[in-house]
């Protein structure tokens, strides 16, 4: 088991389940109970493999910085060589594209776009203050769109608001994660808080207009309770430890956000299928790092 754990750490295993929640939510939103299992399993494989590949590539690109700031991580600690990490990333990207191809040509091209966003984030955007959260937000929203891709043209316009909400939510949490090592947010805290409020307010507004079902408000309440207090405390008591905890809860809150979307269209029970992705994500996060 000691040999396996460094690879699970490298791939951010807890976060992989949040990526699966995205693509599962997207698929259920547009298909409901009309599930084609080959397509769904292919999309889940694509999402998890591409996400894991991005995490591995991220650590490969950051190996020199991590040697100074996080020497315990698999590559700087010598448990996994840089060459092996890079090879694993390539294999996982290939598995992801193959999985997407099982769902059709549309999903394959969306998965290819997702790979481009992931590589762009790891190789270029993450070192820039604005491009970093934007690129990560695009990765997450595209992952949700990947789940919707087998049914392009079949869903109503309301479905395409959800990736925009995810964009705002993930932009905020990624902007926050920048201060996980250094601390000190300054005026950036107001942008992060505003984006979280906008994401929540958008869903409340959609419910008030009758666009999403009342049952989705149960999951939204859970999301607010799960992320709100820890985010507020992290922004108030600014320190790397508090910010790191806030980022962790925001990431693990993504399956709950996805459940809001699904239950808003198809009811509470279907949202439960998505929110269950939080269970393994939380369990693995107890002994594997998330950020």
Residue pairs with C-beta under 8 A, 6 or more apart in sequence:
5 288
6 74
6 77
6 79
6 80
7 74
7 80
7 88
8 284
8 288
9 73
9 74
9 288
9 289
10 55
10 56
10 59
10 73
10 74
10 75
10 80
10 85
10 88
11 52
11 55
11 56
11 92
12 51
12 52
12 55
12 288
12 289
12 290
13 52
13 284
13 288
14 252
14 280
14 281
14 282
14 284
14 285
14 288
14 290
15 51
15 55
15 251
15 281
15 290
16 48
16 51
16 52
16 281
17 255
17 277
17 278
17 280
17 281
17 284
18 251
18 252
18 254
18 255
18 277
18 278
18 281
19 47
19 48
19 50
19 51
19 143
20 44
20 47
20 48
20 277
21 254
21 255
21 258
21 259
21 274
21 275
21 277
21 278
22 47
22 140
22 143
22 144
22 146
22 147
22 166
22 254
22 258
23 43
23 44
23 46
23 47
23 143
23 144
23 146
23 147
24 40
24 44
24 147
24 258
24 273
24 274
24 277
25 144
25 147
25 162
25 258
25 259
25 261
25 262
25 274
26 143
26 144
26 145
26 146
26 147
26 148
26 149
26 162
27 35
27 39
27 40
27 43
27 147
27 148
27 150
28 35
28 147
28 262
28 266
28 270
28 273
28 274
29 147
29 148
29 155
29 159
29 162
29 261
29 262
29 265
29 266
30 147
30 148
30 150
30 151
30 154
30 155
30 159
31 150
31 151
32 265
32 266
32 270
33 266
33 270
36 150
38 102
38 103
39 102
39 103
39 104
39 107
39 150
40 103
41 99
41 102
42 99
42 100
42 101
42 102
42 103
42 107
43 99
43 100
43 103
43 107
43 146
43 147
43 149
43 150
44 99
45 95
45 96
45 98
45 99
45 102
46 96
46 97
46 98
46 99
46 100
46 103
46 107
46 111
46 146
47 96
47 143
47 146
47 147
48 96
49 92
49 93
49 95
49 96
49 99
50 92
50 93
50 96
50 97
50 111
50 114
50 115
50 118
50 143
51 118
51 143
52 92
53 88
53 89
53 90
53 91
53 92
53 93
53 96
53 115
53 118
54 89
54 118
54 119
54 121
54 122
54 139
56 85
56 88
56 89
56 92
57 86
57 89
57 118
57 119
57 122
57 123
58 121
58 122
58 126
59 66
59 73
59 74
59 75
59 85
60 75
60 82
60 85
60 86
60 89
61 122
61 123
61 126
63 75
63 76
63 82
63 85
66 73
66 75
66 76
67 76
69 181
70 76
71 77
74 80
74 85
75 81
75 82
75 85
93 115
96 111
96 115
97 108
97 111
97 112
97 115
99 111
100 107
100 108
100 110
100 111
100 112
100 146
101 107
101 108
101 111
103 149
103 150
104 149
104 150
106 149
106 150
106 152
107 146
107 149
107 150
110 142
110 145
110 146
110 149
111 146
113 142
114 139
114 142
114 143
114 146
117 135
117 138
117 139
117 142
118 139
120 135
121 132
121 135
121 136
121 139
124 131
125 131
125 132
125 134
125 135
125 136
126 132
126 135
126 136
129 178
132 174
132 175
132 178
133 170
133 171
133 172
133 174
133 175
133 178
134 171
136 170
136 171
136 174
137 166
137 167
137 168
137 170
137 171
137 174
138 167
139 170
140 166
140 167
140 170
140 254
141 163
141 164
141 166
141 167
141 170
142 163
144 162
144 163
144 166
144 258
145 163
148 155
148 159
158 206
158 211
158 212
158 265
159 265
161 202
161 206
162 261
165 199
165 202
165 203
165 257
165 261
166 254
166 257
168 195
168 198
168 199
168 202
169 195
169 196
169 199
169 250
169 254
169 257
170 254
171 195
172 191
172 192
172 193
172 194
172 195
172 196
172 199
172 250
173 192
173 247
173 250
173 251
175 188
175 191
175 192
175 195
176 185
176 192
176 231
176 234
176 243
176 246
176 247
176 250
177 243
177 247
177 291
179 185
179 188
179 238
179 240
179 243
180 240
180 243
180 244
180 247
180 291
181 240
182 240
183 238
183 239
183 240
183 243
184 238
185 192
185 235
185 238
185 243
189 235
189 238
192 231
192 235
193 231
193 232
193 235
196 227
196 228
196 231
199 257
200 220
200 223
200 224
203 212
203 216
203 220
203 260
203 264
204 217
204 220
206 212
206 264
207 213
207 214
207 216
207 217
207 220
207 264
211 264
212 260
212 261
212 263
212 264
212 265
213 263
213 264
213 265
213 267
215 263
215 264
215 267
215 268
215 271
216 260
216 261
216 263
216 264
216 268
216 271
218 263
218 268
219 256
219 259
219 260
219 263
219 268
219 271
219 275
220 260
222 256
222 275
223 253
223 256
223 257
223 260
226 249
226 252
226 253
226 256
227 246
227 249
227 250
227 253
230 245
230 246
230 249
231 246
231 249
231 250
233 242
233 246
234 242
234 243
234 245
234 246
234 247
235 246
244 291
247 290
247 291
248 285
248 290
248 291
251 290
251 291
252 278
252 281
252 282
252 285
252 290
255 274
255 275
255 276
255 277
255 278
255 281
256 275
256 278
258 274
258 275
258 277
259 271
259 272
259 274
259 275
260 271
262 270
262 271
262 273
262 274
263 270
263 271
263 272
264 271
